[in-house]
Amino acid sequence: MSNNLLKGKRGIVFGALNDKSIAWKVAEKAVEQGATITLSNTPVAIRMGDTKALAEKLNTIIIPADATNVEDLKKVFEESMEALGGKIDFVLHSIGMSMNMRHNRSYDDLNYEFFDRTLNISAISFHKMIQIAKEMDAISEGGSVLALTHIAAQRTFTGYNDMADAKALLESIARSFGYVYGRDKGVRVNTISQSPTLTTAGQGIDGMNAFVDFAEKMSPLGNADAEECADYCIVMFSDLTRKVTMQNLFHDGGFSNMGLTQAVVDDYIEKK
């Protein structure tokens, strides 16, 4: 159902791979709520994923880009403003990758070249994205920039590896740039800390299914799924949240404030 929350707004969604992606759901809902958007992902992801089908469905364009490459990012903003007919009102950063995790390297045995890539792709790309947008004056006053993060930035979760460091850096960038961009241009910068979600990337995390089950039992409202996260993103892009910035917003059914639930106790006793 559309409430036209984003009527007349222009946006860029980075990272939609397939229909399991949160970014995919965000793109669909943004258009449903009245926005016009462009999509961006790496050339490899575009070839391997279903982004072209999404672009056709939403009657939009894909701008291939490596989000760690400054020139590529400039191209995304330039072509998006041209295609959409003006400055951008919202941007979603839904980008993350760890070669250490893909190669099953434990946290005390990291490959440092892989580690550099993890930080660059998953966090520093966010800084590059925002800095370039600000230099180009590409985002409208009152615009909203969002990145997706995870509670592993604050707490240690086995198997999350160097992605936890990347998410901590990502959240720090949101706070630091939120101050600068808000002060100079009135642009909001926030992160959403989502429940464990079985996206294509999430399924690559060791023990993910166990964590999803545990989080479900620990969350009073249960885990938030990708579509529910997309709803939250839409609200953060809208004018309803125009004074919210520099925040890490937990969207996790209450997991982040829980210590122990009866469901976990019962599960432990049953298995004991």
N, C-alpha and C positions, 0 to 999 in steps of 0.2 A: 504494500500500500504506500502511495506517495503522499507526503505532506508538503512537497516542494520546499524542503529545508535548504536545498542548494540551488534553487531556481536562479538562473542567470550567472552562476559561478563557473569558473574555469579551473580545471585541476590536472595534475600529473600524477599518475600512479606508477611507481617503480616496483617491479618484482613479481607481477602476476605470471605464474607459470602454467597452472592448470586449475581445474575447478575445486581442488583441495586447498588452494592458496588463499590466505586471508586477503591478499592484495586483489585477487580475482573477485572475491565477494565485495570488497570495497568498491571496485570499479563498477560492478553491476548496480550496487545500491546508489552510488553517486549519480549515475545516469538516471536511475529510477526517480531520484529526488530532484531532478531538474538540471543537473550540471552537464557541461560538456567537458570531455577529458581527452588526454592523450595517454598512451601506454609506453613504458620503456622497460627494456630488459637487455641482457647481453645477447649478442648474436647467437651464441651457442644455445642459450636458454630458449631463444625464439625458435631455433631449429628443432630442438628436442622437446619443447613443450607445446602447449595448445594456445599460445597467445594470439596467433593469427585468427583462430576461431572466435576468440573473445572480441578482437577488434572488429571483425565482421558483424558480430551480434550487436555490438554497441555503436556501429557505424562511426568508428574512429580510426586513428592511425597509430602505428607502432614506430617509435624512434629508437633504433638499436643503439645501445651505449654501454660502455664499460664505466660503471659508476665511480671507479677509482681514477678515471682519466678526465682531467680538467677540460680538455677540448671537446670530448664527447658530451660532457655535461652542459657546456655552453651551447652546443648544438641542440640538445634536448630543450632547453629553455627558449632558444631562438625559434626553433621550428614549432614548438608548442604555442608560443605567443602568436606566431604567424597563422597557424592552423585554426586557433581558437578565437583570434580576433582581438587580442588584448592581453593585459597582464594576468598572471596566474593568481588564483585565490586560495588554492590549497595544494599541498604536496604530501604524498605518502612515501616514506622510505621503508620498504619491506624487503631488506637485503641482508643476507648473512650466509657465511660459509666458513668452514674450518677444514683444511686439509689434514690437520692432525687427527681430527675425529674420523675423517674418511679413511685414514691409514691406521686407525686404532692405536695412535700414540697416546700413552698415558700422560697425565699432567706433569709428572716428574721425569718425563723422557720426551719433551717436546722437540720437534725440529724447528729451529728458530726462523728459518726462511718461511716455513708454513705459518708460524706464529705471526710474523710480520704481515703475511697475506690475510690472515684472519682479522687482524686489527684494521688493516687498510680497507678490506672489502666490507666488513661488518660494522665499522664505526667511523673511521676517518673519512670514508665516502660520504657520510652524513654531513661532516664539517665542510667538505669540498662542495657538496650540493648547496648548502646554505650560503657559504661564502660567495660562490659564483652567482647565485640568485640575487644576493644583496648588491654585489658589484654591478650587476646588470640592471638593478632596480626592476627585477622581473616579477616580484610578488606585490600584490596590491596592499595598501594600508589596511590593517585588520585581517590580513591573510593568516592562514593556519598551516604550520608544518608539523607533521607527525612522523615518529619512527616507532617501530614495534620492538619491544624488549622483553625481558624475562626476569623473574625474581632471583635467578641465579646471580644477578648483579649484586644482590645484597646478602645472599645466603649460599652456602656451598652445597651443591647437588652432585652426587657421584655421576660421572659420565658426561657432564656438561663441559668439562675440560676448558680449553682456552676461549671458548665462546663466552664464558662467564666474565672474563676480563674484557672482552670486546663489548659486552652489554653494559658493563660498568662505565667504560669509556663513552659509549653512546649516550648514556644518561647524563654524564658530565657535560658533554658537548651541548646537549639540549638545554641544560641550565645556563651554561656560559653564553651560548649564542642567543638564548631566549632573552637574556638581559640586554645584549647589544642590539639585537634586531627589534626588540620591543621599544627600547629607548629611541632608536634612530628612525624606525619606519612603522612602528605599531604592529609588527608581525609577531604572532604567537608561535612558540616552539615547545612541544611537549612529547613525552613518550607514553605509550600504553604498554603496561606489563600484563601480558595475556596468560591465561591458563595454558598448561601443556596442551598442544593442539596437534593432531595427527596430519600435519601437512606433509608434503614430500620431503622437505628439509627436516621436519621434526621426526619423521620415521627413521632417519639416519642416526639418531642419538641412541647410544647404547642404553638399554633398560627403559626406553620411552614408554612402552606399554605398561610396565609396572608403575612408572611415575604417574601416568594418566589415571590408573586405578587408585593409587594412593591419594592423589589430589582430589579425586572425586569423593573419596571417603572423608577427606579433611575439610572440604568446602561446604559450608551450610547450604549454599544454593547450588552446589554441584559445579562442575567445570563449565566455563564459557566456551562455546564452540566458535568456529570461524565466522559464521554468519552473524552471531551476536557481537563478536568483536567488530565486524564491519559496521553494525548499527552504531556502536560507540564512536567509531571513527567519523561517521557521518555527523553525529552531534558535535564532535570536536572541530569539524570543518565549518559548521554552521555558525551563524551569528548568535546563537543561544549561548555560546561559550566564549564570547569575545573578550572577556577579562581573565581567562584561564591561560597561564603561560608558565614555563619553567618547571612544570610539574611532571612527576612520574606517577601515572594514574593506574592503579591496580584494577584489572578487569578479570577477576579470578574466582568469583563466587564466594569470596571471603577467606580464601586460603591464606593470604598474606598476614591475616591477623589471628590465625588459629595456632594453638599449641598442641592440643589433642582433642579428638572427638570420640564420642561413644562408639561410632562405627568402626574406628581404628582399633579401639580397645576390644570390641567384640570380635573383630577379625583376628586379632592377636591371640585372644583366648581360645577361639575356635581352632586355630592352627596349632596352638600349644598342645 
